[in-house]
Amino acid sequence: MDIAEIFGSEVFNESVMKERLPKETFNALKKTIRRGAPLDITLANPIANAMKDWAISKGATHFTHWFQPMNNITAEKHDSFISPTDDGHAIMEFSGKELIKGESDASSFPSGGLRDTCEARGYTAWDPTSPAFVKDATLCIPTVFCSYNGDALDKKTPTLRSMEALSAEALRVLRLFGNYTAKRVITTVGPEQEYFLVDKKYFDKREDLIYCGRTLFGVPAPKGQEMDDHYYGTLKPRVREFMRDLDLELWKLGVYSKTEHNEAAPAQHEMAPIFSNTNIAVDHNQLIMEMMKKVAPRHGLVCLLNEKPYAGINGSGKHNNWSMSTDTGINLLDPGKTPAENAQFLLFLAAVIKAVDDYQGLLRASVASASNDNRLGAGEAPPAIVSIFLGDELEAILDAVENDAAYKDPKAHKLQLGVDALPDFPQDNTDRNRTSPFAFTGNKFEFRMLGSMASVADPNIVLNTVVAETLKKFADELEKADDFNKAVNTLVKNTIKDHKRIIFNGNSYSEEWKQEAKERGLAVLPTTVDAIPELIKKENMDVFINNKVYKESEILSRYEVAIDNYSKTVNIEARTAIDMVNKQYIPAVAAYVSKLAEGVTYKNQISKVIKCDAEIALITRLSDLLSVMHTRVLELSDLRKSASALSGFAEAKMFCFKVLPCLNALRAVVDEAETITSSEYWPVPSYGDLIFRV
């Protein structure tokens, strides 16, 4: 198998463009892709024709404008290349007009009030910075999605806007450092993707997994992850074959699938791609999730992307590795060999620190969802409190800057492993902190709060925007300075002094940190309902509006969509739980109680001497649980109906603080019943079946 030949074989990439496009057209398109320069619209026809011919050579018969509405998934409407001829035949055509603009019925996509249901028209517009590809015999053209009035109805448009905002402000700063070579600053992202695999025959018997993506009931298996024997362990044959197939599908689509391994929990795994420009990384992560879902059934498996499919073991996140680089290849977050003497690095580092502290609520809101609430703070995931880990060396450097002290650089040394045959190797400047939500990891920041099934667009839109805003303030101040070097030193010093509360290098899992975070004045927002209002705080809305990332109406729409999604998610979970308890658990436990009662009656009829104390105690306990189960399912049903009768934030609050606790109380009763009911009668696969029989 020639991987180099397979990689990108289904992508209309630069090499294909160079081969199939006229030289002038290719150069113009390449400039757009690499520099973000406007594309001459007259070039659309030759590009469309070449794209069509290439796609047909790959077996494509249709094309689609592939876009990302505000529901965390992708959307596509397929049109064939067929065009009728006068003699009753057909030819294959694709025009520049069809490439540049499409029209989709926007009425059923989330809009958050940007349009009424009766206003159906929505436009898709070609994004030439992201390459087209062939998937399922269809030419997929990455596009943005907007309303008839031009409001962004998608996640791609604000992603591109935020990248432009950061580039503009970062270039202002670079010019002050004498860099006139760079024409663009690009944010890059490498989003690691965690997921679970479950045998399809067990998945099909779990109504909660089918409708909710997570188990609403279930007792942990006798063995969980406490032996640490799954993390990085040998891959099971079926999992290995799944990963091999997944890699091939992703490589064909130009996705740099690089790393794969078992994660900490049984049946949990991870894949990580190589870094890409943020807009490409957003596209690729959507393809990664789609392909995981498609490939798994080939192996009798189902891929679970929900953040917390099982209680009692690790949940799944998405670690967002983020950095800034110039188009000439300079990583602005690379400390170099002497970070203490690297003023440019320290200034960009200070900008990130200030941005994260000033807009910590926005960052928390960007990863908020009903499913991620179940994961954040659950031991394996960072708490719902934003803080920054820098490591010992950088913290010591910043302390020295703040206090006008000389930094004593500990001489770099090599780790000596004590075995002659093993090579010595240089030690990194700091250890990693796996508990931190926002950790510096050498030349990038790893934002670890993202949920596994969410789009990576939202947190990167926020990161790009808030860092752009901070760089704008820095540039404004430095451009007026008489002594630039002195001004940089003062700015870094004051920034660290004002924002050091956000820096925490300790154990973020500890209870002590939660209390300390409150004392520091950090935002503690444990639930989505707590976090989402951050979107519409004036200072947070202003940062988006001032940097032209969102209009006010677009921010309000995202707030409405987030609240609505939260309520709908919990509502579906409550309805599923009610259905399962009424139709599966109560009948199953009642049947088992009846069977036990028959045995007790039979024994008593045979002889008065036979003792039935154990059976009677079991019958009594199960009968009590049945009674409580019945009462709580009625309570849950009533609360769900009451919450659904509300709207907006009031509805979400009731689902969060009334419905969810009731659902969890119902789960506790059902789970106790599972521990004392014969497995022969239990109606659904157990946790042991789900996580240990892959």
N, C-alpha and C positions, 0 to 999 in steps of 0.2 A: 504493500500500500504506500503510495507516494503522497505523504501528508502535504508537502509543499504544493503539489498539483491540486489537491482537494481544497486547500484553504482558499476561501474567497471565491470558489468556483461558481457560486450562485449570486455573486455581487457585481454590480456594474461599477467597479472600482476604477482607480486611475489608470491601471494598465489596460483595462478593457476600453476605457474612454480614449486613451492615446492611440489605440489600434483602430478604433472605429470612427472617431470624430475627425473632421478637418482640423488642421493644426491650429488655426486661429481660434476656432470654437473651443478646442481642448484647452488652450492656454487661458482663455477667458474664464472657463468653468473652473479650472484649477486655481486661478486667482481668487475666485469666489469662495471655494472650499477652504483654501489655506489662509486667506487674509480677510474673509468676510466682505469682500468688495461686491458692489451691486453687479448683477448679471444683466447684460444687454438682452432685452426680451426678444429681439429679432433672432437670437440664436436658439430659441426654444424648438423650432421645427426640426433643424438637423439633429439636435440632441434627442428629441422624441423619436425620430425615425431610427436613429442608431440604437436607442434603448429598446425599441420594439423589435428590431431585427435580432438583436442579441437575445432578448427574452424568448422569442419564438425558437431560436436555436437551442434554448434550454428546455423546450417543451411547453412553454407558457402559451395559453390561449386567451387569457384575460389579464386585465390590469386593475389595480385598485389604489386609491389614495389611502395610505395607511396612517392613521392618526391616533392620538391619545386623549380621549375625552376625560372629564373629571371624575372618573370612576375607577382609576388605577389599572385599567386594562386597555387593550387596543381595539380599534374598530376598523372595519373595512367593508366597502361595497364594491362588488366585482362587476366589471363591464368587459365584454369580449372585444377583441380587436376586429371582429367581423364588420364589414361595411358592404352593403348590397351594390351590385352592378346593374347596368341597364339590361343586360341579357339574362338576368335571373340567377347569376352566380354571386359569389362573394369574394372580396379581397380583404387582406389584413392591413388595417390602417391605424395610425396613432398620431395625432397632431400635437403641435406645440401648445395649442389652446387646451387640449385635454390633459397635457402634462402639467401645465401651470396652474390650472384651476379646475376644481371639481365642485359638485353640489351634492350635499347630503341632507336628508330629512333630519333636522336637528331637534324635532319636537320631543323625542323620547330620551334624549341625553340630558344628564344633569346640567342645569344652568344657574341654579341659585338665584333665580329671579331676573337674569339677564334678558330673558325673553319669555313670553307666554306660550302655553302649549299650542295655541292656534297659530303661532308664528313659527312655521316649520322650516323655513329656508336657512341653511347653514353652508358655509363655504370651506373647502379645503384648498390650501395653497402649497405648492411644491416647496420643500426645504432643500435647496441644492447642496447644502453643507453636509447632508447625511445621504450616503449612497443608496440607490435603489437596489432591490434584490428580488430573486425569484423564490417563492415559497408556495408549495401546493399548486404548481402549474400556473401561478399567477405572478405577474410583475407587481411588486409592492413598492410604491413610491412614498417615501416618508413626507408627511405634510403637516402643516399647522391647521387648526380648525377654529373658525370664527363665526360669529353670528352675522346676520344680514347688515347690522350696523357696525360691524368691525370689532365687536368685543371678543376677547379671547375666551373660547369655550374649552380650551385644552390645557395640557401641561407643557407642551413643547414651546408655544409662543413665549410665555414668561421665562422659560429656561434660556432661550436665545436672547431675550431682552436683558436678563440678569448677567449673562456672559459679556454682552456689549458694555453694560454699565461698569463692570469690574475692570474690563480691559481699558476703558477710557481713563479711569481714575488711576489705575496702576501705572499706565504710561506717563501720566503727569508726574508721578513720583520718580519714575525711572529717569525722566529727562533731567530732573534736578540732580541726579547722581551722574549725569553726563552720558547716559545711554541714549543715543539717537539712532541706534541700529535696529532695535526692536520696533516692529510695526503693530504688534498685537500681543496682548497677554491672554493666555488661555488657561482656564481652570480645567484640571484633569481629575478624573474619578475612576477608582477601581472598586466597584461594589461587590464584596464577598456575599455569597448567597447560601443561606442555610435552609435545609428542608428535611422532611421525614418521608420515608417510604413505608407503605403498608401493603400487605397482600390483598389483592382485589377481592378475593372471596370473603374476606373478613370485613373489608370496607363496605361491601354491598349489603351487609347485615346490620350496619350501624346507621340509623336514620340521622343521628346527630352529625356524623362525619359527612354524610351526603349533603345535608342542607346547610350545615354551619361550618364545616371544615375543621371542627374540633369536637372532642368528646365532652358532652355536658354531664355525663355520669361515668363512673368507673373507679374501681379500687386499685391502687398501685399493686403491681405484681410483687411477689415475695422478694424478687431481686430487681433492683433498678440500675442506677449508674454508680452505686457506691464503691464498686470494685475498681472503677477507672479502667476497665478492660475493653471498652469500646473505642475510646478516643484514640485516633490514629492507629487503630487495630487493623488486622488483616481484613481485607474486603471479602465479603461473602460472594460466591461465584455469580449469583443473580444480580447483586448490586454492582459488581465489577462490569458485567455485560451491559447493564443499564448505563453506567458511566461512560463506557466505550462508545455506545450508540449516541449518547448525548453529545459527547465531544465531536463526533463526526458530523452530526447535524449542525452544531454550532460553528465548527470550522468552515463548513460549506458556506455559511452565512457571514463569514468574516469576523466572527466573535472569537476573541483570543482567550478561549477557555484554557487555563493554565494549570491550576491546582485543584486537586480533589482528594478528600479523605473522609474517614468516619469522624463525626463530631462526638461530643461527650455523652449524649444520651443514646440508649439503644435505638437502632433504626434511624438515627439522625445523621445527616451527612452535610458536606459543604463543598461548593466549587467557587473558585476565585478566578476572575479574568485579569489580564494585563490592563494597565491604565489606558484610558482613551479620553479624548476631549469630552467634556461633560455632556453635550447634546448627543454624541455618539454613544456614550456610556448609558444614558437614559434609554435610548432605543434598544441597545443590546441587552440591557437587563430585562426589558419587556420580552424580548425574544428568548432569553434564557428561561424565564418562567413559563412561557408558552411551550417551549420545547421539552422542558421537564415534564409537563402535564401530558404531552403527546407521546413521548418516548416510553414513559413508565408502563402503560398498558401492553406494550409489545412484550414485556417481561412478566406479565401477570401482576403488575404492581400499580399502585396509585400514589402520586406525589402529593404530599400535604404541605402547603405553603403557609398555613395558619401559624401565627406566632406561638400559640400554646395549645397544640392538639391534645396533649396529655398532661394531667396534673401530676405533680410530684417528681417530674424530671425536667431537664432543660427545655426551654423554649427556643424558637428560632428567630434570629435577627438578620440584619443585613449591614455589615460593617462598611461604611462609606469612607474610603480613603481619598482624601481631597487635597489638592495642591494647586499652586499657580506657577506657570512657566511662560517664558517669552517664546515667540515664534522662532527665535534663534537658538532655543534649547537651554536657556538658563532657568533652573528651578529657583524661584524666589524664596522658597522655604528650606533651601539647602544651607546649613550653617557653614559649610566649608571646613577646612582643617582648624581654623581659629575663629570660632563663632564670636568670641569676646571682642575681636577686632573687626568683625564684619558688620559695619554700620547699616548697610542696606538690609541684610538679613534681620538684624535686630528691629529695624523700623517696621518691616512687613510682619514680623512676629508680634510686635506690639499692637499693630493694627488688628490682627486676628484676635488677640486677647481682649482688646477693648470692644471689638464687635460682638464677641461671644458674651461678654459681661453685659453690655448695654442691651442686647437683644436676646437674652437667654430664654425669655418667655416665648419669643417667636420660634426659636429653635425647638423648644419643647412642643409647641403647637404643630410644627411641621412634621412630627413623627406620631402625632396623636391619632389613635383609633381605638375602637372598642376591643379589638383583638390584641393590639399591642399593650393595652392596659393590663391584660392578664400576664404579660411577660415582664414588663419593666418593674424592677425592684424585687424580682422573684429569685434572687440569689445568683442565677447564672447571667442575668442581664443587669446593666447599670440601673441605679434608681432613677426615678423621674425627677432628677435634680441635675441641672447642667453644671459641670465643672470642667476644668482643664488640667490635664496631667502634662508636665513639661519634662520631668526627670531631674535628677540631682544636678547635672552639670549646667543646664540652662537656668534652673532656678538659682543656682549659685551665681551665675553671670548676671542675672537680672537683679539679684540682691546687691551685687557689687555696684551696678549702675545706679540703682536707687539710692545707695548710701555713699556715692562718690568714693568708693573704695577700690583698691587695686584687686583685680581678679587673679588669684593664684591658680594657675592651670596645672592640675595634677598631670604629670607626664603620662602620655599614652603608654600603656603596657600591654603585653601579650598574655593571654591566658595560657598557663602551663598546666597540662593535664596530668603530668606525672607518669606518662608512659612514653618511653623513648621513640617508639614507632609512630606515635601520633604527632601530627604537626602542631606547632603553636600557631595561634591566630589572634589577630587584634581584637580587643574587647570593644564593644560599642560604648558610646558615651553615656548610655543610660539603659537600665532594664526596661521592660515593658510593664505597663499596668493594665491588666485585663479587666479591672473593675471600673475604669474611668469611662465616662460617656464621651469625652472629647480628648483624645490622647495624642501628643506629639510622638511620632514614631521614626524620627531620623531626618526625613525631608518632606514630611506630609503630616496631616492630621487625620486621625481615624475617628469618625463620628459613629459611635457604636449603639445609638439609641433607635436606629431605624428598625421597623418591623419587617419581617421576611416577605410578606406578600404585598407590601406597599410599593408604589412607584418611587424611584429615587429622585424624581424631579423636584418634589416639594422641598426637602431639606437643602438641596443644592441651590434652588432658587433663593432661599433665605440666606444661605452662606454667602453666595456671590453678592447678593444685594447689600447685606449688612457690612461686609468687608469693603465693598465699593464705597458705601457711605462714609466709613471711617477713613479710607484712603483719601477721599475728597476733602475731609476736614484737615487731614495731615498736609495735603498738597496746598490747601488754602493758607495754612499757617507758614509752611516752609517757603512758599513763593514770596512771601513778604519779608523774609529774614535777611538781615545784613550779613550775618556770619552763619553760613549754611551748616557747617560741621557742628558748631556750638548749638544751633537750633535743633539739629537732629538729636544730639545727646540730651538736651533738655526735654524734648518731646518724648523720647523713649523713657527717660527717668520719671517724668510726671505721669505718663500713661501707666507704668508699672505700679507706681505709688497709689494711683486712683483705682486700679482694677485688680489688685493682687488678691482680692477676696475670692475671685473665680478660680484661682490656682489651688489645686489640692492634689498632692502626690501620694496620699495615703489610701487606705482601703475604703472604697466607696460603698461596699456592701455592709459596712458596720452600722449598727444602730446609733453609735456615737456620732458618726458623720451626719446623719439626718438631723440630729439636734444642733450640731455645729453649723451646718448649712443655714438653718433658720437664724442662728445667732449672727451669722455673717450677712444676713439680709438677702440670701439667694432665693430665687423663686422655687417654691416647693409646690408642684402641681401634679398630684398623684393620678388624676383621671383626665380623660379627654374633655369631660364637661368642665373641669377646672382650667384646662389649657386652651381650649379653642377661643374663649373671649380675648385672649392675647392678640388675636388677629385684627381685632377692630379697636384696639386702643389707639388713640390719636397718634402717639409718637411712632407706633409701629406701622400704621397706615401711611404716615408721612414718609417713612423711609422708602416704601415701595413707590409711592407717587412721585417723590422728588427724583428718584432714579429711573423713572419711566418704565418700571417693571410691571406694575399694575395701575390701572385707573381705580378710582374709589369704588365704582360699581363692580369692578372685577374682584376686588378684595371682599366686598360684602357678599358677593356670589359664592366665593370659596368658603366663607364662614357659614353660609346657609347650607351649602352642600355637605360640609363636614358634620354639622349638627344633624342634618337629615340622615346621613349615612350611619351615624352613631345610633340614632333611634331605631332605624330599620334593622340594623344588625342585632341589637338586643331584643327587638320584637320577634325576629325570626327565631332567635335562640329560645325565647320564652315559649313561643308557639310549638316549637319542636319538642321542648321538654314536656310540655303538657300532653302532647300527642303520645310521646313515648311512655310516660307514666300511666296514662289512662289505658292505652292499648297493649302495652307490653309488660311493664313492671308490676302493676297491680294484679293483672290476671295471672302472671307467672308465680308471684308470691302467694296469692290466694290458692292456686292449684297445689303448691307445695304444702301449704298449711292443711288443706283438705286431705292430702295424702298422709301427712303425719297423723292427723286426727283419726283417719280410718285405722291406722296401725294401733293407736292407743285404744280405740274402741274394741278392736279385735283382741288385743292382749287382755283387756279387762274381761272380755267374755270367756276367754279360755281359762283364766285363773285369777283369783283375787290376790295371789301371792306375787305376781309379776309387777315389779315397780316400773312406772313410766315417768318418773320425776324429770328426767332429762328431756324427753319428748314434750312433756307438758310445759316445761319452762321455755323450750324453743318455740312451741306453738304460741305461747303467751306473748313472747317477745315479738315474734313476727306479726302477730295479730295487732299488737300495739303499734308497730311500725306501719302496718297497712292503714290503720286509722289515722296516724299522723300524716302519712303520705297523701291520703285522700283529702285531709284538711288543708294541707299546704298546697296541693295542686289547685284547689278551689281558690285559695288566697292569691296564688300566682295568676290565675285566670282573671280574677277580678282586678288586680293591680294592672295587669297588661292592658285590659280594656280601658281602664281609667287613664293610663298613660297615653294610649292611642287616641283618646278623645281630645288630648291637648295638641299643641303645635309648637314648632320652633324650640327655643331654648327650654321652655317649661316642660315640654315633652321629654327632651333629652335628660333633664334633671331628674324627672320621675323615673325614667328607665334606669338611670345610673344609681340613684340613692334609695329607690324603693323596689323596683322590679328585680334588679340583679341580686341584692341581698336575699330576696325571697326565693329566687331561683337557686342560689347557693345553699340556702337552708333546706330546700327540697332535695337537692343533690346529696346532702349529708345523710338524710333518711334513706334514700335509695341505696347509697353506697354501703351503709351499715347493713341493710337487708342483703346485699350481695355477699357480704362476708359470712352469712349464716344460712344462705339458701343453697340447696344442692345445685351444682353446675349443670346437672341434667335438666333442671327446670329454668335456669337463668336464660333469658331470651336473646341475649346479644353476646358477641365475642368479648372476652375479657381483655384487660390490659396485657396480660401475658401473651394472649393470641396475637394482639395487634402489634406489639413491639418486639417480640422474640421469635416470630414465625415468618420472617421475611426471607 
